[in-house]
Amino acid sequence: MKIQVDPHFTNLYENKDILPKLVFLSYHIASYKTISESMGFDSQDISVDEIYDFIQDLKLDITNRVPEVDRMEINFCFNILKSMGICHSK
């Protein structure tokens, strides 16, 4: 499997907190996609901004710890999921 990412993501590899964030994001991207499909948006691509807003809403709605994520990390997660054939962003 070949993962192609933007060269600006090199600092993410050095961040030891990236793996927990990727797991968190993967789960919530899947949740968001499931919710969207149940509302009738079956063929809609999901944008980085939609996931970012979704995560920000989670911070207000739940009492559990929600990690700080930025759009670059969300984009990085989308790139990994896309390379695995799971999902892609618009």
Secondary structure per residue as TSV (DSSP state, phi and psi in degrees):
chain	resnum	aa	ss	phi	psi
A	1	M	-	360.0	130.2
A	2	K	-	-108.4	124.6
A	3	I	-	-105.9	118.8
A	4	Q	-	-106.7	126.2
A	5	V	-	-131.1	162.0
A	6	D	-	-64.7	139.9
A	7	P	G	-58.2	-21.2
A	8	H	G	-68.9	-10.7
A	9	F	G	-85.8	1.9
A	10	T	H	-59.0	-34.9
A	11	N	H	-67.9	-23.6
A	12	L	H	-65.8	-34.2
A	13	Y	H	-64.6	-28.8
A	14	E	H	-83.1	-11.9
A	15	N	-	-84.5	115.3
A	16	K	T	-72.9	-11.4
A	17	D	T	-89.0	0.7
A	18	I	H	-69.4	-37.4
A	19	L	H	-62.4	-49.1
A	20	P	H	-59.9	-35.6
A	21	K	H	-66.7	-40.4
A	22	L	H	-64.2	-39.6
A	23	V	H	-64.5	-47.1
A	24	F	H	-57.4	-49.2
A	25	L	H	-65.0	-42.2
A	26	S	H	-58.9	-44.3
A	27	Y	H	-62.5	-46.0
A	28	H	H	-76.6	-27.7
A	29	I	H	-65.1	-43.9
A	30	A	H	-62.9	-41.3
A	31	S	H	-62.4	-45.0
A	32	Y	H	-62.5	-42.0
A	33	K	H	-63.8	-42.0
A	34	T	H	-62.9	-44.6
A	35	I	H	-62.4	-44.7
A	36	S	H	-61.5	-43.2
A	37	E	H	-66.5	-35.9
A	38	S	H	-70.1	-20.3
A	39	M	T	-91.5	2.3
A	40	G	T	97.6	10.9
A	41	F	-	-100.3	57.8
A	42	D	T	-63.4	-43.1
A	43	S	T	-100.4	13.5
A	44	Q	-	-81.8	134.1
A	45	D	-	-77.1	154.9
A	46	I	B	-104.0	132.9
A	47	S	-	-94.1	159.1
A	48	V	H	-60.1	-41.0
A	49	D	H	-63.9	-36.7
A	50	E	H	-63.2	-43.7
A	51	I	H	-67.9	-40.4
A	52	Y	H	-59.2	-46.8
A	53	D	H	-63.5	-39.1
A	54	F	H	-60.7	-43.9
A	55	I	H	-65.8	-40.7
A	56	Q	H	-62.7	-39.0
A	57	D	H	-64.6	-36.7
A	58	L	H	-60.8	-36.6
A	59	K	H	-60.0	-32.8
A	60	L	H	-83.8	-29.2
A	61	D	H	-90.4	-29.8
A	62	I	-	-115.8	156.3
A	63	T	S	-93.7	-12.4
A	64	N	S	-71.5	160.7
A	65	R	-	-67.8	127.0
A	66	V	-	-113.0	121.4
A	67	P	-	-67.3	153.7
A	68	E	-	-75.1	120.8
A	69	V	-	-128.3	147.2
A	70	D	-	-113.8	174.5
A	71	R	H	-63.8	-32.9
A	72	M	H	-64.4	-40.4
A	73	E	H	-68.1	-36.6
A	74	I	H	-65.5	-44.3
A	75	N	H	-60.9	-41.7
A	76	F	H	-59.8	-44.0
A	77	C	H	-63.1	-43.4
A	78	F	H	-58.6	-41.3
A	79	N	H	-61.6	-40.9
A	80	I	H	-66.6	-46.9
A	81	L	H	-62.8	-38.1
A	82	K	H	-66.0	-41.9
A	83	S	H	-64.7	-24.7
A	84	M	T	-88.6	-4.6
A	85	G	T	77.9	19.7
A	86	I	S	-90.3	-44.4
A	87	C	-	-163.3	162.7
A	88	H	-	-146.0	158.7
A	89	S	B	-102.9	167.3
A	90	K	-	-98.4	360.0
